[in-house]
């Protein structure tokens, strides 16, 4: 019980920081931050329920549980192109909120899937989920290359977000295609020296609620990126804003031959434009 209480406290603290960031509450506003502790506690309990589900039924079951509760609908197109075996490097854009869950479902054919993820306190407190992650230290990102490559060399599948940060939702606002040209070339490092590796681009959109973006608190955000953070935070807290129709477009896998980034960007540009235009 003490361990459970400690885990919940850790998750509540982490969730409170995320909520404070989403609502742009400064560190010195102690009273406002205390008001966030109760909703942060509710988030913590939901996150524990998610991790327990992953532990007993697997990552895809957990992802479906999240999507049912935090989105109105999910459409995936092209799932039949996912190679069922062999080393696979899946590469996607990163608009946030439920994007990782939608991509996990799109990659359901790969029960060996692992994800590259920033090392965060909240994720560390989720043992079942953490076992499916390869940690990226923001101070030393190259340290993740070896374990990621080892997983691929063993024939596993790996999902990575080369942007390394949250990007524009292609179905909500402009900027998603431009963001591609700021992607890390870490995919080239991962693909190199892995015999038989295939690379699979995926595009995801529709994760940010336009209804939440129209709220007064979101419109007061200093930047469009901050506005999306606030909208995403409202979606996590309030069912009224979980009206999103998430879409995932799965690209065409290709074998790595030399640098793979140009081929990834070319496919991603097409996929993102299709999402923006409403074409599936």
N, C-alpha and C positions, 0 to 999 in steps of 0.2 A: 504493500500500500504506500509506503514511504517513497519507493522508487516511482510509483505511478504519480504521486503528488509532485515529486521533483520534476518528472517529465512534463506534467501539465504546466507547472510554473515556468519551466524553460520555454515551452511553446507559447504560453501566454505572453511572456516578456517579448519574445521574437515577433509574435503577431502584433503586439502593441506598437513596436517600432515600425512595422510595415504600415499599420494604419496611420500612425503619426506622419510617416513619409507621404502616404497617399493624400492626406488632408493638409499637408504642409504645416504641421504643428511644430514649432521650434523646440529645441531641447530645453530651453529655459521656461517654457510654459508648462510648469509642473502640474497645475490644476487641470488644464485641458487634457494632458496626457493621462491623468488618473481617471478621467471620465471615459477614456478609451479602454480601460482595463476590463470592464464587464463584456463589451462586445468582443474584445480580444480573447477572453476566456471561452466564449462560444465558438470562435474560430478554432481555438486550440482543441476543443472537444471534437469538432468535426474532422480536424486533421488526424487525430488519434484514431477515429473511426475508419478513416480512409486507410491509414497504415495497417490497422488490424485486418482490414479486408484484403489488402495486398498480401499480407502474411498468410492468410488462410486460402485465398482463391486466386492470387496472382495479380500481376501488374495491370493487365487488361481489364480485369473485373473491377479493380479500384478506379481505373480511368473511366469506365462506363458509369460507375456510381457518381463520380464527380460531374460528368457531363449531364446526367439526368437531373442533378440538383442545381447546376449552375449555368445551364444553357437551355434554350427552348428546343433546339434541333441541331443535329449533326449530319452533314452529308459528306461522304468521302467518295472520290472519283478516281479510278485507276488502281485500286488495291490489288487487282490481279497481276500487276506488273512487279510486285514485291518478290524478289527471289526468295524461295523458301529455305534455302540453305547456302552455306559458303560465306566468306567474309563480305560484309555489306556495310558501307559507310553511308548512312542516311543524313542528308543535309537539309536544313529548313530555316525559314525566316522565323522571327521571334517577336510577334506582337503582344505576347503576354497573356495573362489571365488563364484561360483553359487551353492554350495552344498545345502545350506538351501532352495533355491528356488526349486531345483529338488526334495528335500524331501517333501516340502509342496505339490507339485503336486502329488507325490506318495501317500500322506495321504489325498487326495482330499475328500475321503469318510467321513472325520471328519471336518465339518464346524466349530466345536467348538475348533479347534486346537489352542493352545498357545505354545509359545517357551520360553525356558529359554535362556536369553541373557545377556552378560556382559553389565553393565551400561556404555553407551558411549554417548558422546555429539551428534554425528551424528544421532544415533537412537532416542534420546530424541527429536530431532527436526522434527521427522516424526510422527505426532499425530495418524494417522490411523494405522500405523505399530506398534507404541508403545502400542496401546490399546490391541495388541495381544501378548505382551511380558510380561514375569515375570522377573524382573531385578535381576541380580546377582552382588552384590558388591564384587569386588576382595578382599577387605580388610576383609569383613565379609560374606563369601559365604553361611554360614549356615542360614543367614537371609532370603534366598529365599525358604527355605524348607517349611515354613508354608503356604505362598500363593500358592506355587506349589501344596502342599498336599490338600489345600482347593479346588483348581480347580479340582483335581482328585476326591476328595470325592463327588463333585457335579456332577460327571459323565462325566467330560471333558477329552479331549485328550491333552497330553503334549509331546512336542519334546525336548529332551535334548542331549547335547554333553558332555559326561562324561570326555573327555580329558581336557576340559577347555582351550584348545589352539589349534592352527592349527597343523594338523598331515600330514604325508606323503600321497600323492595320491597313492592308491594301484595299479592304472593302469599306473603309471608313474615311480615309483621307489620303492625300498624295504623299509621296516620299519613300514608299516601299522599294521601288525600283532603284532610286538613287542610293538607298542604303546598301544595296548589294556591292557597290564599288568601294565600300569601306569595310567589307568583310575581311576577317583574318585569313591568311593563306595557310592556316594550320591544316586544312584538308589536304594540301599537297604533302605535308610532313606525314600525315597519318596514312595516306595512300601509298607512299613510297615504300618499297621493300616488303609489301604484303602480297604474296603470290595469289593470283586469281581474284583479287578484290574487285568488287563492283561498287559504283557510286550511284546513289539514288537521290535526286532532288525532290523535295516536297514543299508545297506552298500552302499556308494556312491563313485564313482571314475570317472576318465576321465575329471576332472574339470580344470586341469592345462595343458596349451598348450605346447606340446613338441617343437613346432616351436618357441614359445617365450623363452623356456628354452635354446634353442640353440643360442640365440642372444649373441653378445659379452658382452653387459652390464649384462646379466644374468649370463654368465659364469665367470665374474669377481667377483661375490659375494663370500664372505668369507666362507660361509657354504652352504650345500645343501638346508637347510631351507631358507636361505636368497635368494638363487637362485629361489626357488619357489615363494617367496614374490615378487621378481622383475618380474618374468614371469606373475604372476597374475596381477600386476600393469600395465604391458604392455597390457594385455588383456582388462582391463577396459578402457584404453585410445585409443587403436588402433584396428579398426575392422579387420585388417589383421591377428591379433593373436586370433581372436574369432573362432577358427577352432576346438573346442573341441566337442567330442561325449560323452556326459555325460551318465552314467549308474547308475541306482539305483536297487539294489536287496532287495526285501522285505522278511524278514524272516518269521518264524512261531510264532504267538503269543502264549504265555503260561501264565497260572495263577501263580501268585506269591505265593510261599509257603516257607517261610524262606528267607535267603539271595538269591538275584536274580543275583548278579554279575557273579558267575561262569557259570550259564546257558547262560547269555548274551554273555560272552566271547567265550564260545564254539560255539555258532551260528555265532558270528561275525568272528571268525577265518575261518570258512568254507566259509562264504560269501565273505570275502576279498580275499581268495585264488582263488575263482571262478572269481572274477573281475580281479585279476592279471593274471590269465591264459586265460582270454577272454571267459570264460564259463558263459552263462546266463541261 
